[in-house]
C-alpha cells in the first residue's frame, strides 16, 4: 500500500474541497492518506502555508498542488503505481 500525505490544517476550506476528491478518486486497496496538520511544524508552515492542500507521496516526495481535478488526481496516482 502506498502512503500519501495530505498537507492541511484546521479550518482550511480548500482542504475540505480536496478530501471528497481523494475519497472518490483513490483505491483504498492501493493508497492510504495521512492528514498532516502543518501548524505543528514551522518547516511545514514555511513550505506549505500558502499552498495547502498539497497531496504528497511519502515515498518519492512527488507533490500535487491544489487546485486539482479528478482527472489530474487520477493521472498523479497512475504515475505513482
Secondary structure, 3 states (H helix, E strand, C coil): CEEEEEEECCCCHHHHHHHHHHHHHCCCCCEEEEEEEHHHCHHHHHHHCCCCCEEEECCCCCEEECCCCHHHHHHHHHHHC
